[in-house]
Amino acid sequence: QVQLVESGGGLVKPGGSLRLSCAASGIIFRFYTMNWYRQAPGNQREFVAAITSTGRTNYADSVKGRFTISRDNARNTVYLQMNNLKPEDTAVYYCNARHIFTNQDHWGQGTQVTVSS
């Protein structure tokens, strides 16, 4: 069965850093684009970053220059390195796997990131 398990969230001060991980199982990893989304209370879920099977990346303007997405295909894992965090980055962060041919989505349970002094 498909599982996406996020880890690495927590409480950090403004200007600090966190690295999120998402371990995937039950999918043929090379057939999926991997994405990070986030959702704050009262807001819609928004796109954060994406990485294709071959390593091409895309970022939301709000995080460009601060966040870096990467993947380790040997470990079926995608990462999100978050630097210079701001209070407005506070949200639940969700890992997403999207099939490159069918666009079928799989979602993780989410991990809380809180940026506060």
Stockholm file with secondary structure:
# STOCKHOLM 1.0

chainA/1-117         QVQLVESGGGLVKPGGSLRLSCAASGIIFRFYTMNWYRQAPGNQREFVAAITSTGRTNYADSVKGRFTISRDNARNTVYLQMNNLKPEDTAVYYCNARHIFTNQDHWGQGTQVTVSS
#=GR chainA/1-117 SS CCEEEEECCEEECTTCCEEEEEEEESSCGGGEEEEEEEECTTSCCEEEEEECTTCCEEECTTTTTTEEEEEETTTTEEEEEECSCCGGGCEEEEEEEEETTTCCEEECCCEEEEECC
#=GC SS_cons         CCEEEEECCEEECTTCCEEEEEEEESSCGGGEEEEEEEECTTSCCEEEEEECTTCCEEECTTTTTTEEEEEETTTTEEEEEECSCCGGGCEEEEEEEEETTTCCEEECCCEEEEECC
//
